[in-house]
Amino acid sequence: MLRVPLLLLCLCCALLLAACGEDDEGGGETAATTPEPAAGACEAAAAPEPNGEGDLAKPKERLESGTTYVATVTTNCGAFEITLDAKQAPRTGGSFKSLADAGFYDGTTFHRIVAGFVIQGGDPKGDGTGGPGFSVVEAPPDGLVYEKGVVAMAKTGMEEAGTSGSQFFVVTAEDAQLPADYALLGRVTAGQEVVDKIGVAETDPSTEMPVEPIVIQSVEVAEQ
């Protein structure tokens, strides 16, 4: 699970690098089903009640290389699609799929938004400290760049590279300049305009949480 302090540290590093001359990351193929373009403000949604820390068994599911898996993330701001990287991240993708299939993400939020950096969600507690009660480890692929549209899994600074629970983030920076520590999940392949809308939502500067709730209504993974 990626906790807030680590991303704050990475953001500071990214800002310093930008002054001298920082997760998952644009481009990619177009998925078969494209959500309708989002326009205007997000629909009003009540903040879901925190569910507390999960207590789930570690999943054994792995994605099959050669099969295309697309996760549709539906929010009160619209829907976007993530094509999971079955070849480079079969274990991370399998864990994410098992959580989605169980409805784990339904009623969670995007609890952290840093404009021009990342949007982060998937925490049942809604404050960046929760998870499913297990973690899996899969080393990020060599040469991974956390560019716009890349989706990766969050973790704490104390956990080894490639550790993931349930929290994930979508990179909104052109290049977040993060170290290759975060497990790859996939890429946004449809609905980038929805991600962009979420990425500029008004936030509380002290917490980086959106002022108005951005609710993940469902995450559904289908083979295409």
C-alpha positions in Angstrom: 0.0 0.0 0.0 1.4 3.4 -0.8 1.1 5.7 2.1 0.9 9.4 1.8 4.3 10.4 3.2 6.3 8.5 0.5 4.5 10.1 -2.4 4.9 13.5 -0.7 8.6 12.8 -0.5 8.7 11.8 -4.2 6.7 14.8 -5.2 9.2 17.1 -3.5 12.0 15.3 -5.3 10.1 15.8 -8.6 9.7 19.5 -8.0 13.4 19.9 -7.2 14.3 18.1 -10.4 12.0 20.4 -12.4 13.6 23.5 -10.9 17.0 22.3 -12.0 16.6 21.8 -15.7 8.0 12.5 -10.9 3.2 7.1 -11.3 1.1 4.5 -14.2 1.3 6.7 -17.7 0.0 7.9 -21.0 0.0 6.5 -24.6 -0.9 2.9 -25.4 -3.4 1.1 -27.6 -7.1 1.9 -27.6 -9.3 -0.6 -25.7 -12.3 -2.2 -27.5 -14.9 -0.3 -25.4 -14.5 3.4 -24.9 -16.4 5.2 -22.2 -18.4 8.3 -23.2 -16.4 11.5 -22.9 -16.9 13.2 -19.6 -18.1 16.8 -19.6 -18.8 19.4 -16.9 -18.6 18.8 -13.2 -18.7 15.4 -11.5 -22.0 14.2 -10.2 -22.5 14.9 -6.5 -21.9 11.8 -4.3 -22.0 11.1 -0.6 -18.7 10.2 1.0 -18.8 6.4 1.7 -18.3 5.2 5.2 -14.7 3.8 5.9 -14.6 0.1 5.8 -11.5 -0.4 8.0 -8.6 -2.6 7.3 -9.4 -5.7 5.2 -8.7 -9.2 6.3 -8.6 -11.1 3.1 -6.5 -14.1 2.2 -3.7 -13.5 -0.3 -5.0 -14.3 -3.8 -3.3 -16.9 -6.0 -4.7 -15.7 -9.3 -2.3 -14.7 -12.0 -3.2 -13.1 -15.4 -2.5 -15.2 -18.4 0.0 -13.8 -20.8 -1.5 -13.4 -24.3 -5.0 -12.6 -22.8 -6.2 -8.9 -22.7 -7.7 -7.9 -19.4 -9.4 -4.5 -19.2 -10.6 -3.0 -15.9 -13.4 -0.4 -16.2 -13.3 2.0 -13.3 -16.6 3.8 -12.9 -16.7 6.9 -10.8 -19.1 9.8 -10.2 -16.9 11.7 -12.6 -17.2 9.2 -15.4 -15.5 5.9 -16.4 -12.1 5.1 -17.6 -10.4 1.9 -18.6 -7.1 0.3 -17.5 -5.6 -2.4 -19.7 -3.7 -4.6 -17.3 -0.2 -5.7 -18.2 -0.6 -9.5 -18.2 2.9 -10.1 -19.6 4.9 -7.9 -17.3 2.7 -7.9 -14.1 0.7 -11.2 -14.0 0.8 -11.4 -10.2 0.0 -7.8 -9.5 -2.8 -7.8 -12.1 -4.2 -11.1 -10.7 -4.4 -9.7 -7.2 -6.1 -6.5 -8.5 -8.5 -8.6 -10.5 -9.4 -10.8 -7.5 -10.1 -7.7 -5.5 -12.3 -6.2 -8.2 -14.1 -9.5 -8.7 -14.9 -9.5 -5.0 -16.3 -6.0 -5.1 -13.5 -4.7 -2.9 -13.2 -1.4 -4.7 -16.9 -0.6 -4.9 -17.6 2.3 -2.6 -14.0 3.4 -2.1 -12.7 6.8 -3.2 -9.9 8.6 -4.9 -8.6 9.9 -1.6 -5.5 11.7 -2.8 -5.1 14.1 -5.7 -1.9 16.0 -6.6 -2.5 18.1 -9.7 0.1 17.3 -12.3 1.4 14.3 -10.5 -1.0 11.4 -9.5 -4.5 10.5 -8.5 -4.6 7.7 -5.9 -7.4 5.4 -4.6 -8.4 2.0 -3.6 -8.2 2.4 0.2 -11.1 0.9 2.2 -10.3 3.3 5.0 -10.3 6.3 2.7 -7.3 8.1 4.2 -4.3 6.4 2.6 -3.6 4.0 5.5 -5.8 1.0 4.6 -5.5 -2.1 2.5 -6.9 -5.6 2.0 -5.0 -7.3 4.8 -2.3 -8.9 2.5 0.4 -7.8 0.2 2.0 -9.4 -2.9 5.4 -8.6 -4.4 6.3 -8.5 -8.0 9.3 -6.5 -9.1 8.6 -3.7 -11.5 9.9 -4.3 -15.1 13.3 -3.0 -16.0 13.1 0.5 -17.5 9.7 1.3 -16.2 8.9 5.0 -16.5 6.0 6.4 -14.6 4.7 8.6 -17.4 1.2 9.9 -18.0 -1.5 7.1 -18.0 0.6 4.5 -16.3 -1.2 2.8 -13.4 0.9 1.3 -10.6 0.4 0.1 -7.0 1.1 2.1 -3.9 3.3 1.0 -1.0 5.0 2.4 2.1 8.6 3.4 2.2 9.4 0.5 4.4 8.2 -2.1 2.0 10.3 -3.6 -0.7 10.1 -2.6 -4.3 7.1 -4.1 -6.1 5.0 -4.6 -3.0 1.2 -4.0 -3.4 -2.0 -4.2 -1.5 -5.1 -2.6 -2.8 -4.2 1.1 -3.3 -3.3 2.1 -6.8 -2.4 5.4 -8.5 -2.7 6.8 -12.0 0.1 9.1 -13.2 -1.1 12.5 -14.5 2.3 14.0 -14.9 4.1 13.7 -18.3 6.8 12.0 -16.3 6.4 11.7 -12.5 10.2 10.9 -12.1 9.5 8.3 -9.5 12.0 5.6 -8.7 11.2 2.1 -10.1 9.8 0.9 -6.8 6.1 0.7 -7.5 4.5 -2.5 -9.0 3.2 -2.0 -12.5 -0.5 -2.6 -13.0 -1.2 -1.3 -16.6 -2.1 1.7 -18.6 -5.1 3.9 -19.1 -6.4 3.1 -22.6 -9.7 4.8 -22.6 -11.3 7.6 -20.7 -8.2 9.7 -20.2 -10.4 12.8 -20.1 -12.0 11.4 -16.9 -8.7 10.9 -15.3 -7.7 14.4 -16.3 -11.0 15.7 -14.7 -10.3 13.9 -11.5 -6.7 15.1 -11.6 -7.7 18.8 -11.3 -10.4 18.4 -8.7 -10.3 20.9 -5.9 -8.5 19.6 -2.8 -7.7 20.4 0.8 -4.1 21.6 0.6 -3.4 20.2 4.0 -4.5 16.6 3.2 -4.5 16.5 -0.6 -8.0 14.9 -0.3 -10.7 16.2 -2.7 -13.1 18.7 -1.3 -16.1 16.9 -2.9 -15.9 13.1 -2.7 -14.7 11.2 -5.8 -16.3 7.8 -5.4 -15.3 4.6 -7.2 -18.7 3.1 -7.8 -17.3 -0.1 -9.3 -14.3 -1.8 -10.9 -15.0 -4.6 -13.3 -12.3 -6.6 -15.1 -13.2 -8.3 -18.4 -11.3 -10.3 -20.9 -11.3 -8.9 -24.4 
